[in-house]
């Protein structure tokens, strides 16, 4: 899809709106095992400037039973925290700029703040996405491409991990 605020999460160029329009979207999904996914996106197109979009998404689960070999059940870390359960949460905050350069070509870029938290350990990083959507002009046929998660490796639990960079191309 293009001209849709939800594209802030997939291809930044697809979030380019036409005219002076505004879109907003809210999603809530409850998955198996009490995993939840929440998304909020809003975009506004300023005529002759482009579209600015903000997206926030979370994915996680709370109250996972902890199997702690070194702490007795119900023990604490000295600060009063219980060790019987823990939580996992991913958070992504995206700011996108997109614009139609031609009537049939839109380009976009996103800067993302990413946070992952599991059992009190946190990882933070910044990543970038680039995208394009080209309308061929025949039967509403479009070709799109994106490069996502351009960024640095992250340190998590004392080891370095690359964020999953991806390039994709598709048509509709």
C-alpha positions in Angstrom: 0.0 0.0 0.0 1.0 3.6 -0.4 -0.4 6.9 0.8 -1.0 5.2 4.1 0.2 6.2 7.6 0.9 2.6 8.6 3.7 2.6 6.0 5.8 4.4 8.6 6.6 0.9 9.9 7.4 -0.7 6.6 8.5 1.7 3.8 8.9 5.4 4.6 8.1 6.4 1.0 4.7 4.7 1.2 3.6 7.2 4.0 3.7 10.1 1.6 0.3 11.7 1.5 -1.1 13.9 -1.2 -2.7 17.3 -0.7 -2.9 18.7 2.8 -4.2 15.7 4.5 -3.9 13.9 7.9 -4.1 10.3 8.8 -3.9 8.4 12.1 -4.0 4.8 13.0 -4.1 2.8 16.2 -3.7 -1.0 16.4 -3.8 -3.5 19.3 -3.1 -7.2 18.9 -3.2 -9.8 21.5 -1.2 -12.9 20.5 -0.7 -16.3 22.0 1.0 -16.6 25.4 -0.2 -13.1 26.4 2.1 -11.4 24.0 0.8 -7.9 22.9 1.6 -5.6 20.0 0.5 -2.0 20.0 1.0 0.5 17.2 0.2 4.2 16.9 0.9 6.3 13.8 0.0 9.8 12.7 1.0 11.7 9.5 0.3 15.1 8.1 1.2 16.4 4.6 2.2 20.1 4.3 1.6 21.2 0.8 4.9 21.8 -1.1 6.9 20.5 1.9 6.1 16.8 2.3 4.7 14.4 4.8 5.9 14.1 8.4 4.9 11.0 10.2 5.4 9.7 13.8 5.0 6.1 14.7 5.2 4.3 18.0 5.1 0.5 18.4 5.5 -1.9 21.2 5.8 -5.7 21.4 6.1 -7.7 24.5 4.9 -9.9 27.3 4.8 -9.4 31.1 4.9 -11.8 34.1 7.1 -14.5 32.5 7.8 -17.1 35.2 11.5 -16.9 36.1 13.6 -20.0 36.7 16.3 -18.6 38.9 18.9 -21.2 39.9 20.9 -18.8 42.2 18.1 -17.1 44.1 15.5 -18.8 46.3 11.9 -18.4 45.1 10.5 -15.1 46.2 14.0 -13.7 46.7 14.9 -10.1 45.9 17.9 -8.3 44.5 18.3 -6.2 47.6 16.3 -3.3 46.1 13.0 -5.0 46.7 12.5 -6.5 43.2 10.8 -9.9 43.0 12.6 -12.5 41.0 9.6 -14.8 40.4 8.7 -13.2 37.1 10.2 -10.9 34.5 9.0 -8.9 31.4 10.1 -8.5 27.8 9.4 -5.4 25.8 10.4 -4.0 22.4 9.8 -0.3 21.7 10.3 1.6 18.5 9.7 5.3 17.9 9.9 6.4 14.3 10.0 9.8 12.7 9.5 9.8 8.9 9.8 12.4 6.2 8.4 11.5 2.8 7.6 13.4 -0.3 6.4 13.0 -3.9 9.2 14.2 -6.1 7.1 13.4 -9.2 3.5 12.6 -9.5 4.4 8.9 -9.7 7.6 8.7 -7.5 7.8 9.1 -3.7 10.9 8.9 -1.5 11.1 8.7 2.2 13.5 8.4 5.2 12.9 7.3 8.7 15.0 7.8 11.9 14.1 5.2 14.6 14.9 5.0 18.3 14.9 1.3 19.3 14.8 -0.1 22.8 14.6 -3.7 24.0 14.2 -4.6 27.6 14.3 -8.1 29.1 14.6 -8.9 32.8 15.8 -5.4 33.7 18.5 -5.3 31.0 18.2 -2.6 28.3 19.5 -2.1 24.8 19.1 1.3 23.0 20.1 2.3 19.5 19.2 4.5 16.6 18.6 3.2 13.1 17.6 4.6 9.7 15.3 3.4 6.9 15.2 4.6 3.3 12.4 3.8 0.8 10.9 4.5 -2.6 7.6 3.8 -4.3 7.2 4.2 -8.1 3.8 4.1 -9.8 4.3 2.7 -13.3 1.1 4.3 -14.5 -0.5 1.1 -15.8 -3.4 -0.4 -13.8 -2.2 1.2 -10.6 0.9 -1.0 -10.7 3.6 0.1 -8.2 7.2 -1.0 -7.6 8.7 -0.3 -4.2 12.1 -0.8 -2.5 13.4 -0.2 1.0 16.6 -0.5 3.0 15.9 -0.8 6.7 17.8 -0.8 9.9 20.9 1.0 8.9 22.7 1.5 12.2 25.4 0.4 14.6 25.8 -2.9 16.4 24.3 -3.0 19.9 25.8 -4.2 23.1 23.4 -6.5 24.9 24.3 -8.8 27.9 27.9 -7.8 27.4 28.2 -9.0 23.7 27.9 -7.1 20.4 25.0 -7.9 18.1 24.2 -6.4 14.7 20.7 -5.1 14.2 19.0 -6.9 11.3 19.6 -4.8 8.2 17.3 -5.7 5.3 16.8 -4.7 1.7 13.5 -5.6 0.0 11.8 -4.9 -3.2 8.2 -5.6 -4.2 5.4 -4.9 -6.5 1.6 -4.5 -6.3 
